[in-house]
Amino acid sequence: MPENVKIHLLGPVEVLGPGGVVELHGGGQRTLIARLASPPDKTVTRGALIDALWADAGPPAAPKTLHSHLAHLRRRLREAGLPDLIATRDSGYVLRAPADVVDAIRFETFSAQGRNALAAGDLKAATESLQAALKMWRGEALTDCRSGEWRRAETTRLNEARLAATEDLITARLALGEHITAVGELEFLVIQHPFREQLWEQLILALYRSGRQADALSAFQRARATLIDELGIEPGPKLRRLETAILTADPSLDQPVAPEATVTGHRFRGRLPVPLTRLVGREADMSTLGRSLVQRRLVTVTGPGGCGKTRLAVAMAAQHTKPVCFVDLAPLAESDLVPQAVADALSLSGQSGRSIIDSLVDHLADQVLLLVLDNCEHLIDACARLACAVLPSCPELRILATSREPLHVPGETIHALRPLATPDPGAPHSHRDLLHYDAVRLFLDRAQDAGAQIGTDGATAHEMALICARLDGLPLALELAAARAAALPIRQIAEHLDDRFHTLLSGSQVARPQHRALHTAIKWSYDLLNPDERALFRRLAVFAGSFGLSAVTALWPHGDDAADLLGRLVEKSLVAKEAGAARYRLLDTIHQFAAAQLVGNELAGTRRRHAEFQLALAERAEEHLDGVSAVEWLDLLTAEHENFRAAITWTMAHPDPALALRLAGSLSRYCRLRGHYGDGRKWLAGALDHGGQAPDALRAKAIAGAVTLTFLQCDYDIATQLAEQSLDLYQSLGDVHGVASTHLLLGSISREHASYQQALEYHRSALETFQAIDDAPGIARALQLCAFTAWLRGDFDSAVEWAQESLRRSEELGDAESTAGAVIHLGAVAHYRGDNTQALQLLAKALTVSEHNGFLEGIAWTLNLLGLVHHATGSAEARTFLERSLTLHRKLGDRWRMASVLEAMAVIACEQHRWEETACLLDEAGALRREINSPIPTCELPLYQRTQAALKAADKRPIATLQTTRRAK
């Protein structure tokens, strides 16, 4: 399920993802989110969604319109980093998220906890749970959803639950003696809900306990008059009995005195520390931890140094309704001192002839107590022995431990504390957007405590996002950075994060030693490792981004214990395991610390093993990129992308000229399929410069890869020069396959220059070669490019013949990319022949294959053609498809396709008489075509000429004037 998602229904409907608030458009999208989230992870039928969207039966095309709404909504979610939030099921759709991400469900959970606590007489817990529940409301529920029966029913249900929780909270407050402060609130509530007899009862009781007996009786008369005048009924028996009790001053109306909770016969020294700052974020952790402490007797909060384990444990213990004893183990150096520290905290004297643990068991055998053991990591065995000794014999004892690794005791529940949520520093954010991220809110809170004045402009917002992301959302690091905000501009703090261990030092005299500097906090954990754990931890610094177990094993040539060592580093919170994947990573701050420890020969040897592993992986994967398992290999290569970048950087500094060429050459097809044109070109160019003395076969392959990526970014002159170099090398080597492949590339360059006959000559020459050497993938690819060239110049019959044969062969090979390409060409021909129904079917199949395999070029092409088809059928979605296609083509750098998409968008603008927009779109397309020296394809000319004619006929400024104005802007 997606992580870092929150859904708000108790007020305006909102979805919060990894990148902040998702931009939802209109009541339709908000209604769909609300309906699917009530509750989540449960299939909602299409009929139910249609009923939620429309008050009546809906329009005749309701299913199609619903599909359109969901497509737009999914695109919004995908852009916000939540691509899999909504999934399709046979009978409908499901919102894939745990229940507690929805505020309405959390509200009901907290309300139920409060009601149960109230029934059990635990007034403090009831008050806290009910207050937490009611604070989740931000206005009227579902305010911006479409009106309809479902919204009315759901709003009524939620409002009733809100009112019931309010009544329960007031009951708890009255029992706690808060009758005076409750009167004003109750007076307002009985005006809002005049027929709610329980509210009248509470108001009357509050007035009576405040010493206002006459006002209490007057309130009863107001209630009676309201019920008789409006409903024609007398007050119920409870209200009438309450009036009688007030008239007689019944002692049962007096407030009961609640007994204070104590540890029987003892007062102890281990008092809970009072935090000097407020807890920011962590609401979900508090909720989960609270439930764990109710259900389990040993709960350990784990996490990396500085993530806020102690702060969370203190906050959790502070709201615990039973006695609490806090024991700070950080100052202790010897394991034997742990039982004595607990005994001292409990003010327990030793008993002659008995061990300290036996004395603790005797003392706690009948006590109700939450024992907080803070900072257990350096005394892990002693803490585990203590827990094993006391928990079986002390049934009312609960232990809440904090540690950088688990205690490994039977029955232990682990609460892994994650860093705070951070924004994506590469995305634009307003100051208001950033307030949705806990890391930013913590930074601002502590900066304001330090006396800093933080701006709300866009530049400052960007710097704050960068600081929070670079510091991994670690509360300690954020607090240390915020403490500098009073003396340093935010920009300078962000600039100095590369030297964070010198920058982030605490001037606090009360902070623990391990919390006075970021470096010290991590070194505390590092020093607790054994020699092998330290060695592997250091070597993990060579990874950029995430890594898998096989890569770790390659760095550890000392036997088969790499998995065990890695597991221990995960347990000790120095390595993070990614959710839902067998991959790991170091937080950036921990990565910097590890890198500082990896030096000399150990660094050189580890870098070499890392590069060798990445090379072996790239070469092995390359063999599978044409087959049925291509998507799995592509996904693996995508996960390793940053590691490839690091490895190529190292190989370019290595004296062997072949290493970089082998690695960059093996990755060129991956870079093409997944749209990493820029990276691929840079890697290949650097490897070719470095590998001037490498074997010709390696250079020819690398140059061919460079031709492909350069051509795809429409640098045709450079691509042609490279292709000629590649062709010379292949011919000198006698490599007919390489020659044929280069002919395909030269043909593609000719095609985009609209030299269709020359393109076909190149493609047919390659086809004949591939047929002669019986190269099945080559044949399929050559046929596909022949089809592509044919339909662009308007030869649809030949295009269909070639595309169908290419499709047949590609499906036999299991080559998803070639399959998608052939289907795209068949879809294009169907559209240009006027069969848009068949075109839609074919292009939908092509889009599914391309999206499943992550082929950005195929996705962008298909969206382009879908835009044309939807325009031809009069669908309003045409522009949306074209805009999505344009965005992808811009990302890829494909200026040839950008020009065609801009011209298609100009057609739509022209038909809507948006003349200036039409001229601007054509102007931009024309500039691109002149830049790359590529004319408009033959099949696209009719629409373009019609648009130009309509624009010239319009009574508007001349196009040249519009172009001049646009350039001036």
C-alpha positions, 0 to 999 in steps of 0.5 A: 500500500502507498505510504505517507498518505493522509485523507481528510474528510472532516472538513474540506476533502483533502489528500496529502501525499509525499509531495504535500496536498494533492491538487483535486479539481472539482467536487467530482474528484473530491466525492470519489476520494470521499466515497472510496475512503469510506472505508478504504481498502474495500471495493466500491462498485461502479454503481455506488460511485455513480450514485455518489456523483449524481443525485439522480440516476446520472447521465446516460454516459455515466459509466464512461464519465465515471471512468474519465473522472477516475482517470483524471483523479489517478493522474493527479495522484500519480503526479503527487507521488501516489500512483497506486492509491486507487486500484481497479477491481472486477466489480469496482474500485478500491482505495488502497490504504490502511484505515487509520490514514482517514481522519474520519476513521481515526475520529471514530477510533478515538471516540470509541476509546474515549467512550470505553474509558468513560464507561470504565471510569478512566476520566483522564484517558476518556478526556484525552481520547475524545479531545483528540477525536474532536480536534480532527474536525476542520469544519463541516464534513464533506463540504466540497463534495457533490450533493446527493443521497450518499453525501447527505447520509454520510454527513448525517452519520458523521455529524451525529458521531461528532455530537455524541463524542461532544456529549461524552467529553462533556460528561467526562469533564463534568465528572472531573469538576470542570462544570464552570467552564462547561456552562458557556459551551453547553449554552451554545450547544443547546441553541444549536441542538435544542431537541437534544435532551442530554445536552439540556441535562448536562447544562442543568447539572453544570449550572447546579454544580456551579452553585447556580440552583435557580439558573439550573431550574430556569434551564429546565423550564427553557428545555420544557418550553422548547420541547412542548412548543416545537414538538408537542411533547413533555421532557423525558423521564431523565430530565424530569428526575433531574428537576426533582433532584435539584429541587430537593438538593439531592446529594447524588448530584454533587461531584464525586471525588476521583481517587488519585492513582499511586504505587501502593505504599511508595513514592519513587524518584523516577519521575517523568521528565517534563519536556521544555518544547512541544511534540510536533507531528507524531500523532499517528505514532502516539495513536499506534503506540497507545494501542500497543501499550494497551494490548502488549506488556513490552513495547520497544521504540526503535529508530536511528539516533536523533529520531525522537525516541525519548521524546515520544516515550515521554509524551506517551508516558505523560498521558498514561493514566496509571503510575509511571516510573522513568529510568534513564540508562544513558549515563550507565556504563556497566550492565550490572548497574541496570537493575540497581538503576531501576531499584533506585528509581523506585526508591527500593532499598536492598533486601539482605540475602536477595538479589536486586532483581528478586527484590524488584520482582517482590516489589512489583508483583502486585503493582500497576506500573508503566516502567520506561527504560530509556536508551537501552542500546548500549546495555541491551543484554542487561535490559533483556534479562531484566524484562525476562525476569520481572514481566512473568511475575508482575502481571500489572507491569508494563515496560516501554523501552527506547533503543536503537535495536530491539531487546529480542525478548519473547512477547516484545512489540517493536515500534519502529520510529521513522523520521518525520515526513519531508517535502521533495526539494525538487518540486515547487512549494509555497510556504503554506504547502510546506506546513503539511510536512511534520519536518518543516513544522518542527523546524519552524517551531524550534527556529521560532523558539530560537528567536528566528524570523523565517520568511514566507517567500518562495525562495525561503520555502525552497531552502526549508524544503531542502534543509528538511529533506537533506537532514532526512527528517531527523528531529535532532538534526532539524532542531540543531539546524533550527537553532542556527536560524537566529544567527544564519540566513536559511540559505546559508544553513542549506549551503553548509549541509555538506559539512553538517557535522561541523555546522550542527552543534548544540549550545544547550547545556542541558542536552545529553552528551550524545545529543549535543552534536549530530556527529556524536549522536551517530558515533554513539551507535557506531561505537556499539558495533562489533568490528565486522559490523563496523567494516560492513557499515563503512563499506555501505557508503559506496552506494548511492541511493538504495541497494540490494542484498546481492550488492552488499554481498559483493562488498563483503568477500569474507564468507557468507555472513553478509546477510546476517551483518546487514540484518544486524545493522537494520536492527541497530537502526543504522540501515533503513529497509525500504517498505515493500521491497527487498532493498536498503538505504542509508539516511543521508546523514548516516551516509555522510558519517559512514563515508568519512570512516571509509578511507585509504585502501579500504575505500579503493577496494570497496569502490572497485568491487562496487563497480564490478558488481554494477558492471556484471549486473548491467551486462547480465540485464542487457541480455534480457531486455528483449524478452518476456522478463524485460520489465523485471530487469528494467525495474531492477536497473531503475532501482540501481540508477544512482549506483550506476552513476557512481560506478561510471564516475569511478570507472572513468578515473580507472586506468583500464579504458574498457571498463567505462565503455563496457558499463555505459554501453551495456546501459544504453538500451536501458537508458532508451527504454526508461527515458534517461536520454540525458544520463545515457548520452553523458555516460557514453560521451565520457566513456568514449573520451576515456576509452580511446584505446579500447577495442574497436568492438567496444567503441562501436557498440558505445557509439551506436548507443550514443547515436540512438540517444542523440537521435532521440533528442533530435540532435540529428547532425551529431547523431549522423556523424556518430552513426558514420563513425559506428558504421566505419568501425562495424564494417572494419570489424566485419560485423554485419549485425552492427552494420544493419543496426546502424542502417536502422538508425540512419534510416530513422534520422532520414525519416524525421527529416521527412526523407521517407524514400531514403529512410525506407532504403536504409530500413529495407537494407537492414531487414535483408541483412537481418533475414540473411543472418536469421536475427529474429529481433532485428527482423521485427525491429526493421519491419516496425520501422518500415511501417513507421516510415510508411504511415508517416508519408501516407502509405497506409497499406504498406504500413499495415502489412509491415506492422502486422508482421512485426507484431506477430514476430514481436509477440512470439519473441515476448518483446514488449517494447517492439509489441507496443511499437507495432500496435502504436503504428497500427493504431495510427493507421486506423486513426488516419483511415478514419476508424477511430473505434479500432484506433482507440482499442489498439492505442489503449492496448499500447498504452497498457503495455508501455505503462506496465513496462515503463517505456516513456517514449511509448507512453508519450507517443500513445498519448499523442495519438490518443489526443488526435483520436479523441479530437476526431471523435469530439471528446473534450479529453483530447487536450488533456491527452496532448498536454500529458504527451507534451509534458513527457516529450519535454522531459525526454527532450524529443523536439520532433514530437513536441512540435507535432503535439504543439501543432495538434493543440493548436488545432483545438485552440483554433476550433475554439477561436482562441486565435492568439493561443493558436498562433503562439502554439504554431509559433513554438512548433515552428521554432522547434522545427527550424531548430532541428531542420525537420518538416511536418510529416505528410500525414499531419499536413492536412490538419496543419494547413487547415489551422493555418488557413483558419487563422489567416482568415480570422479578423485578428492581428497578423501572425507575424505580429503575434509572434513578435509580441510573444517573443517580446514577452 
